[in-house]
Amino acid sequence: MLSIIVCIKQVPDAQRAVFDPKTGLIDRSTTAGIINPDDLHALETALSIKDACGARVTALSMGPPPAEEALREASALGVDSCALACDERFAGSDSLATGRVLERAIKKLGNFDLVITGREAIDGNTGHVGYQLSELLGMPLVTRIHRFHIEGNHAIIERLYGHEYQKIRAALPLLFAVGRNDNRVRFPRLADIGACAGTDITTLSMDDIGGTEDEYGAAGSPTVVVRTEPFGHRRTRESLAGGTGEMADALIHRLKKHGILRY
């Protein structure tokens, strides 16, 4: 049976986030946490493999104790076990230090045939962690996945990027980075939502995964945030005059001008 681990992150709900006007930072004490949208698609990828050919799926997250809520939601969706890398010494980690924590947590939890992450998180939008995990684990990374299936110890993957198509056969273990356009996410059943409250979650500290304090948190993070500031979108209204054909031509011209249409 395949063994799959999915890295998920609890992020602030960007649609309801409240920002501190002085610092420009999200007030996490008043903002609800959700599973990062791309990570829901990573979970769906793992669960679709489980449905198709059988697999044991583990959800792994790094964060403070409230991140357990995201893991319980993953449990309701159908994962078999959950683990949380949680330690005050991990606080303030940038994507590199986060990748280091996840890599060591994955190795602590065991050997996996597939490691699946979301493409990027909405609270940072760096898209780094999949690539960093690939390097740290010494595992090939596959992105832009259109379709795939597992054949023995290999994955047959169809990739789409722009106008390019690629079909590859890659030996397991592999790392997939999945985005929100790669599949459709399932919804948990009400019975599973109720049952997930009692989910057992394995907690991993720095003492469990190894390493030293200068490798994690702010001390182990080369990224420096120089400044943050809130911004807003301003919309203007524009009317198109003329007949139906003239308005259609004018609309196409404007869409091309702004790069929305390219042909």
Secondary structure, 3 states (H helix, E strand, C coil): CEEEEEEECEEECCCCCCECCCCCCECCCCCCEEECHHHHHHHHHHHHHHHHHCEEEEEEEECCHHHHHHHHHHHHHCCCEEEEECCHHHCCCCHHHHHHHHHHHHHHHCCCCEEEEECCCCCCCCCCHHHHHHHHHCCCEECCEEEEEEECCEEEEEEEECCEEEEEEEECCEEEEECCCCCCCCCCCHHHHHHHHHCCEEEECHHHHCCCHHHCCHHHCCCCCCCCCCCCCCCCCCCCCCCHHHHHHHHHHHHHHCCCCCC
